[in-house]
Amino acid sequence: MDKVYSFVADKQDVRLDKYACQKYPELSRTQVQKLIGEGYITVNDRMTKAGHKLNLGDRVNITIPAAPPPLSPEALPLDIVYEDNDLLVIDKPAGLTIHPAPGHPSHTLVNAILSYLPSLRDTGSSLRPGIVHRLDKDTSGLIVVAKNSQAQANLVSQFKAHSVVKAYLVLVKGHLTPDSGLIEAPIGRDPRNRKRMAVVAEGREARTQYQVIDYIGNYTLLEVRPETGRTHQIRVHLSAIGYPVVGDTTYGVRSPHLSRQFIHASRLGFKLPSTSEYAEFTSDLPPDLAQVLKDIA
């Protein structure tokens, strides 16, 4: 179960992260800052920053989410597009969570990979072995997984340098113009709902390129290339400019044609860790998304 702490500030003009550590010495400064960033620590029921200065009488609530159970291998089907000694490129189906988390303790991509490759348990985080980037549960398409620590470090550095090509096919409501562009808007936790992200002034830098592929009825099919990797970036950015993603019940618009968001990771390109040779992989639209395009034509 989650642990919940609550206290009323009896000091004035002290940093939230520092004061929380004073109140609960078992929590490290790094742990507290991570909890604040993820919205698990609020002041007067509002999310804020680690450096927020408390006032006398402020009520601070701290929620520490329960740790997921230990990872176990599960023999789930994997669509492996490419494999070498360093990595796997997998075509992930919609509905599959990448790694265990509260609410999703098993039946994840990591559980499936551990069954296929038991040695992966020793690569990277104990709960996210081999994982170097993510796709939302209901986003289908290509994801790369490292098979050893050296490959993982190499791939992580490529993602940090924004040199990895990540392209998504996305359907939005309305006719998006101009037919190509760059969306630049900072993204952070929605101050009204910690489970959502939003364009907020104090958020982290985020940039998303798009190119129109086709106008279909009252919809636009796009190729979208996020330059940064913020949580829910594509969905938040497109919603913010008035062109919500079809089927996205959190930021977009519901669709009678689709029970999940129309986002598919269709292209993924990077340098192979062992040779530095650039390799690019592609994935066709899955049947459910291809059928939507037929339905709206």
N, C-alpha and C positions, 0 to 999 in steps of 0.2 A: 504493500500500500504506500501511497505518497505520504511523506512527512510534511506537516504543515506547522509553521511557526508564525507567531504574531506578537508584535510589541509596539508600544507607543514611545516615540522619541522623547528622551528627557534631557537632550542636549541641543544646542542651537548651532547652526552653520557648520555641521560636520558632514563629510562625504558619506553617501549611502553605503558604498562598498566597505569603507573602513569601519563604519559604525556597526554594520551587520557582522563583521568579523569579530569585533569587540564583544558583541552580544553572544555570539556562538563561535567560540574559538575552534571548535571541531571543523568549521568551514574555512577552507583556504581562501585567500584573496582572489586567486584565479578562478576557483569554483564559484565564488559569489559573483564575480563579474560575468561569468558565463551564464549563470542563472538570471542575472539582470538582463543580459542581452537577449535571452530567449523568452523573456516576459514572465519568468517564474517569481520574480520579486517585484512587488508593486508598492507604491506610496499613495495612501488614500485612494486605493483601488485603481490607480492609474500607473501604466508603465512609464519608466523614465530611464535615465542614464546612470552609469556607475558613479559619475562625479556629481550627481545631484546633491545639493546641499539641503539637509533636513532642517525643518523648523520644529520648535517645541510643540508637542502634541500630534505630530504626524504619525499616522498608523502605518506600520510596515508589515506586509504579509510576505512570507517566504514559503514557497512550495518546492519540495525536493522530490522529483518524480521517482517512482520505484524503479530499481534496476531491472532490466529484462533478464529472463533466465539464461543460463549458459547456452551457447550455440550447440546445435546438434545437426549432423548431416541429414538431409532429406532427399530421397531419389525423385526429384521433380524434373520434368523434361527441360532440356536446354537446347536452344537453337544457336549453335556455335557457327559463326560466320568465318572466323579465322582463329588459328591457334599456332603459337610457336613456343619456344622454351621460356619466353618472358611473359606472355600475356594471352588472354582470350578476348576476342570481340564477340559479343553476344547480342542477338536480336531479341530484346525483351518484349514479352507480350504485355498488353494493358492489364491492369489489375494485380500485377506482381510488385510488391514492395522490395526495395533494394536490400535493406538490412533490418534486423530486429530493432524494435523501438517500443516504447509503451503503447499498448494497444495492438501491436503486431509482433508477438514474441517468436513466431515461427512462420513456416511457409513463405520464406523470402528468397530472393536471388542468392544471397550469401549461403543460406542453408542448402540450396541446390548445388552450388559450386563446391561446397565442402564435401558433398557426396561424390561429386565427379573428381575432385582434386583435394584429398584429405590434407596434403602438405600445406595448403593455403592457410591453415589455422595459424601458422607461425609468421604470416606476412602482415605487417601493419597492426592496426588496432584489433584488440581481442574481439570486438563486436562488429568490426567492419573490415575484416581481412581482405586485402587486395583491392579495396574500393578506392578509386581516385577521383571519381565524379559521380553524380547522381542523376536519375530521372525520376520524376514524380510517379507515384503508384499507377496512375491512370494514363501516363504517357508511354506509348510504345516506341520501340526502335533500338538503335545501336548504343551499346555501352562497352567500354573497355575495362578489363579487370587484370591487375598485375598478378603474376604467379610467384614473384619473389621480391624481396625488399629492395634490391638494386633497381629492378624495373619499376617498382612503385615510386621510388624517389625520382627517377628519370621522368616518368609520366606526370607526376605532381608538378615538377618544375616546368614542364611544357604547358600545363594548364595555367600555372601562375603567370607565365610569360605571355599568355593569351595567343600562343602560336598554334593551338589545336583548332582545327576546323570543325565546328559543330553547326549543322544546318538542320532545320526542322520544317516540315510541312504543316502549316497551320491554316485553319479556316476560321474567318471572322465574319461577324454580321456587319453588313453595310459595304459600300464601295470605298475602299481606302485609297485616298489620293494625297500626295503624288504617288506615282507607282513605285518609287523607291525612296528610302530615307533612313535616318538614324534617330532613334529615340534616346534622349539623354535625360534621365531623371533619377534622383537618389531613391533607394528602396530601403525600408526598415520595417520593424514591427508596427502593425496598426495600433495606435495608442488606445483604440476602443476595443480591440479584440486581439489578444496575443497569438491566436492561432492563424491570424491572417497577416499578410504583408501589405504594404501600401507605399505610395510615393509620399515621402515625408522629408522635410527640409534637413533633418538631422540624420537621414539615412546614409547608407554607403553608396558610393558612385556606381552607377549602372548604365550600360549602353547596349542598345539592341538595334541591329541593322535589319531591314526588311526589303524584300523585292516582290512585287506582285507577279504571280504566275498567271492568274486568270480571274476574270469576273464571271461569276455564275449566279444568275438570278440576282437576289439582293445580298449576295455574299462575295467575299474575296478570298481566293486561295493564295497563300503567301509562302515564300521561303524566308525563314527567319534565322538570323545568325546572331546570337547573343555574344557580345565581346567580353562581358563579365559573367559571373556565375552566381548571381544572387538567387535566393530562394523564390520560386514562383515568378522569376523575372519576366518571362514572355507573357504570361497571363496578366500580371500586374501592369506592365507597360502598355500592352495593347488595350486593356480596359481603360487606362488613364487617358489615352488619346481618343477614346470614344468608339473603338472597334473591338468589342468583346469577343473572346474565343467561344466558338459554338460548342455547346455541351458542357461548358465549365460552370458548375453550379455555385462556385465560390466567388469568382470575379467576373464571369461572363454571362452567357444567356443559355437557358435550357433549350433543348431541341427535341422535337418529336421524332427525329430520325436517329438519335444517338444517346446512349446512356453514360457516356464519358466524354472528356474533353477531346476536341479534334486537334491533337498535337502528336506528331510522329517524328522521331529522331531519324532522319532519312540519310544523312551523310556524316561521316566521322573520319577525320584525317589527322595524322600525327606522324612523328618520326619514330621508327622502330628502335627501341632502346639499344639493341645489340649492334645495329649497323648504321644508325642515323639516317637510313633511307626513308623518304616520305612514303607513306602508304595511306590510301583512302578507301573507305568501305561504304557501300550504299545498301539501303533497304527500301523495298517497294512498300506502298501503302498497304496495310493489312485489309482483309475483306470488309470489315465493318466500316472503315473510313472510305474505302473505295465505293461502297454502296451508298453512302451519304451523298457523294458527288453525283451519282446517278439520280438519286431521289430529288435533288434540288435543281437539276438541269432543266 
